[in-house]
């Protein structure tokens, strides 16, 4: 009795469907994007300050109206924006701190149990690192801030 098997490999039509250049990197497009980003770099500081103002407003609304689902969600969206923009604006530490705040507030139901002291500590840390020009966690103060806040969030999330 012979065990002959035939392997049939169906053609990979995905490459043809996406234009055959799947995975190719257009160096000219990347260079053009980098040029555009460099041209805007002088505005990053102001744009980051604008985001901090929005974060401050969300915190002020919580103080004025209380910590409600609506005010908590507004704060979450501000933190989420900073998480996405911090590194673009040359402050990867802001991205890290905002990501920590987002982790604590991601789930809308658990968001309402976030300790305000810890929420405020994140906001204060973001404000402080921008004020003092601490852009990365290579800075000892930045690293300690990020690690401490992340540890508190981990404890809270249990």
JOCORFEN-V439745 format. One record per pair of residues at least 12 apart in sequence whose C-alpha atoms are under 10 Angstrom apart, sorted by sequence separation. I is the first residue (numbers start at 1). J is the second residue. D is the distance in Angstrom with one decimal. If there is no record, write none. Layout:
I&J&D / I&J&D
This chain:
59&71&8.3 / 62&74&9.3 / 82&94&6.9 / 83&95&4.1 / 84&96&9.7 / 86&98&8.4 / 129&141&8.9 / 58&71&6.9 / 59&72&8.9 / 61&74&9.0 / 62&75&8.4 / 82&95&6.1 / 83&96&6.8 / 85&98&9.8 / 101&114&9.5 / 129&142&7.1 / 58&72&8.2 / 61&75&9.0 / 81&95&9.1 / 82&96&9.3 / 83&97&7.6 / 84&98&8.7 / 104&118&9.3 / 105&119&9.2 / 128&142&9.6 / 58&73&9.2 / 59&74&9.0 / 60&75&9.9 / 79&94&9.6 / 80&95&8.9 / 82&97&8.9 / 83&98&4.9 / 84&99&8.6 / 104&119&8.6 / 58&74&6.2 / 59&75&6.8 / 79&95&8.9 / 82&98&6.0 / 83&99&5.4 / 126&142&9.8 / 129&145&9.3 / 57&74&9.5 / 58&75&5.1 / 81&98&8.4 / 82&99&8.3 / 83&100&8.9 / 101&118&8.5 / 102&119&9.8 / 125&142&8.7 / 57&75&8.7 / 58&76&8.9 / 79&97&8.9 / 80&98&6.7 / 81&99&9.7 / 83&101&9.0 / 101&119&6.8 / 55&74&8.8 / 56&75&9.0 / 58&77&9.3 / 59&78&9.8 / 79&98&5.2 / 80&99&7.1 / 83&102&8.0 / 100&119&9.8 / 101&120&9.7 / 126&145&9.5 / 54&74&9.5 / 55&75&6.6 / 58&78&7.5 / 78&98&8.9 / 79&99&7.4 / 80&100&10.0 / 82&102&9.8 / 101&121&9.4 / 102&122&10.0 / 125&145&7.0 / 126&146&9.8 / 54&75&8.8 / 55&76&9.2 / 57&78&9.5 / 58&79&9.7 / 79&100&9.2 / 80&101&8.5 / 81&102&9.9 / 101&122&6.4 / 125&146&8.4 / 55&77&9.0 / 56&78&9.3 / 76&98&9.3 / 79&101&6.8 / 80&102&6.2 / 100&122&8.0 / 101&123&8.5 / 54&77&10.0 / 55&78&5.5 / 79&102&6.3 / 80&103&9.7 / 99&122&9.9 / 122&145&8.9 / 54&78&6.7 / 55&79&7.1 / 78&102&9.5 / 98&122&7.3 / 121&145&9.4 / 122&146&8.9 / 125&149&9.0 / 53&78&9.8 / 54&79&9.5 / 76&101&7.9 / 77&102&8.6 / 80&105&9.8 / 97&122&6.6 / 98&123&8.3 / 52&78&8.6 / 55&81&9.5 / 75&101&9.6 / 76&102&6.3 / 79&105&9.3 / 80&106&9.3 / 97&123&8.6 / 51&78&7.5 / 52&79&9.4 / 54&81&10.0 / 55&82&8.8 / 75&102&9.4 / 76&103&9.7 / 98&125&9.5 / 122&149&7.0 / 51&79&9.1 / 54&82&10.0 / 76&104&9.4 / 77&105&9.7 / 94&122&9.8 / 97&125&7.5 / 98&126&7.5 / 121&149&7.8 / 122&150&9.6 / 76&105&6.4 / 77&106&9.8 / 94&123&10.0 / 97&126&6.6 / 51&81&7.9 / 52&82&8.3 / 75&105&9.1 / 76&106&7.6 / 96&126&9.5 / 119&149&9.6 / 51&82&6.9 / 94&125&8.6 / 95&126&9.0 / 118&149&7.7 / 73&105&8.4 / 76&108&9.4 / 93&125&9.8 / 94&126&5.8 / 97&129&9.7 / 72&105&8.2 / 73&106&9.4 / 93&126&8.2 / 94&127&8.8 / 48&82&8.2 / 51&85&8.9 / 94&128&9.9 / 118&152&7.6 / 119&153&9.5 / 51&86&9.6 / 73&108&7.6 / 76&111&8.7 / 91&126&9.9 / 94&129&7.4 / 118&153&7.9 / 72&108&8.6 / 93&129&7.8 / 94&130&7.7 / 48&85&8.0 / 93&130&9.1 / 47&85&9.4 / 48&86&7.5 / 73&111&8.3 / 91&129&8.7 / 115&153&9.5 / 118&156&9.3 / 69&108&7.8 / 72&111&7.1 / 73&112&9.4 / 91&130&7.8 / 114&153&9.0 / 48&88&9.7 / 69&109&8.7 / 72&112&7.2 / 86&126&9.9 / 94&134&9.0 / 95&135&9.7 / 96&136&9.0 / 97&137&10.0 / 44&85&9.6 / 48&89&6.7 / 93&134&7.5 / 94&135&7.3 / 95&136&9.5 / 96&137&8.7 / 115&156&8.3 / 44&86&9.5 / 47&89&7.9 / 48&90&9.4 / 69&111&8.1 / 72&114&9.3 / 91&133&8.6 / 92&134&9.4 / 93&135&5.5 / 94&136&8.1 / 114&156&7.8 / 46&89&9.5 / 48&91&8.9 / 68&111&9.8 / 69&112&6.8 / 79&122&9.5 / 91&134&7.6 / 92&135&6.1 / 93&136&4.7 / 94&137&9.5 / 113&156&9.2 / 114&157&9.1 / 44&88&8.2 / 45&89&7.1 / 67&111&9.9 / 68&112&7.4 / 75&119&9.4 / 79&123&8.7 / 82&126&9.3 / 86&130&9.9 / 91&135&4.4 / 92&136&5.6 / 93&137&5.8 / 113&157&9.9 / 44&89&5.1 / 45&90&8.8 / 67&112&7.5 / 90&135&6.7 / 91&136&6.3 / 92&137&7.9 / 93&138&9.1 / 97&142&9.4 / 43&89&8.8 / 44&90&7.7 / 45&91&9.6 / 48&94&9.7 / 67&113&9.8 / 89&135&9.5 / 90&136&8.6 / 91&137&9.5 / 93&139&9.5 / 96&142&10.0 / 100&146&8.1 / 104&150&9.3 / 41&88&9.2 / 42&89&9.7 / 44&91&9.6 / 67&114&9.7 / 79&126&9.8 / 96&143&10.0 / 99&146&10.0 / 100&147&9.6 / 103&150&9.0 / 110&157&8.9 / 41&89&7.5 / 75&123&9.9 / 87&135&8.8 / 94&142&9.5 / 97&145&8.3 / 98&146&9.7 / 101&149&8.4 / 104&152&9.6 / 105&153&9.7 / 40&89&9.7 / 41&90&8.7 / 67&116&8.5 / 86&135&9.0 / 87&136&9.3 / 93&142&7.0 / 97&146&5.9 / 100&149&7.1 / 101&150&8.4 / 104&153&6.0 / 93&143&8.4 / 96&146&7.0 / 97&147&9.2 / 100&150&5.7 / 103&153&7.6 / 104&154&8.3 / 37&88&8.9 / 96&147&9.7 / 99&150&9.1 / 100&151&9.3 / 102&153&9.8 / 103&154&8.9 / 37&89&9.8 / 93&145&9.5 / 94&146&9.3 / 97&149&7.7 / 100&152&9.5 / 101&153&7.8 / 104&156&7.8 / 105&157&9.9 / 93&146&7.7 / 97&150&8.0 / 100&153&7.0 / 104&157&7.0 / 62&116&9.7 / 96&150&9.1 / 100&154&9.1 / 103&157&8.8 / 59&119&9.1 / 59&120&7.9 / 59&123&8.2 / 56&123&7.9 / 55&123&7.5 / 56&124&9.5 / 52&123&8.8 / 55&126&9.5 / 56&127&8.9 / 55&127&9.2 / 52&126&8.1 / 53&127&9.5 / 52&127&6.8 / 49&127&9.1 / 52&130&8.8 / 49&130&8.2 / 48&130&8.3 / 49&131&9.3 / 45&130&8.9
